[in-house]
């Protein structure tokens, strides 16, 4: 994962988590999206890199 996108995702997730004052707020849309992006983006980057390499080799 690139440094800039990864850093931006970590900062955003940390920012959203810092706003949580109660346990119920962990399930807010902003927190869920931030954590989901943090989990999914590395896989998407890996998939995109693999697709690029396959097209380049063909």
C-alpha positions in Angstrom: 0.0 0.0 0.0 1.3 3.4 -0.9 2.4 5.7 1.9 0.1 8.6 1.2 -3.1 6.7 0.7 -2.3 4.6 3.8 -1.5 7.6 5.9 -4.7 9.3 4.8 -6.7 6.3 5.7 -5.1 5.9 9.1 -5.5 9.6 9.9 -9.2 9.5 8.9 -9.9 6.4 10.9 -8.2 7.8 13.9 -10.1 11.1 13.6 -13.4 9.3 13.4 -12.6 7.0 16.3 -11.6 10.1 18.4 -15.1 11.4 18.0 -16.6 8.2 19.7 -17.8 9.0 23.2 -20.2 6.0 23.7 -20.1 2.4 22.6 -23.2 3.0 20.4 -21.2 5.5 18.3 -18.8 2.8 17.1 -21.5 1.7 14.7 -22.0 5.2 13.1 -21.8 5.3 9.4 -18.6 7.4 9.4 -16.7 5.0 11.6 -17.8 1.9 9.8 -16.9 3.4 6.4 -13.5 4.6 7.7 -12.6 1.2 9.1 -13.9 -0.7 6.0 -11.8 1.5 3.8 -8.8 0.9 6.0 -9.4 -2.9 5.6 -10.3 -3.0 1.9 -8.0 -0.5 0.2 -4.8 -2.7 0.5 -6.7 -5.5 -1.2 -8.0 -3.3 -4.0 -4.5 -1.9 -4.6 -3.1 -5.4 -4.8 -5.9 -6.5 -7.2 -5.3 -3.4 -9.4 -1.6 -4.0 -9.5 -2.1 -7.6 -10.5 -4.5 -6.6 -13.2 -2.0 -4.0 -14.5 0.8 -6.6 -14.6 -1.4 -9.1 -16.4 -2.4 -6.6 -19.1 1.2 -5.4 -19.5 2.3 -9.0 -20.0 -0.3 -9.8 -22.6 
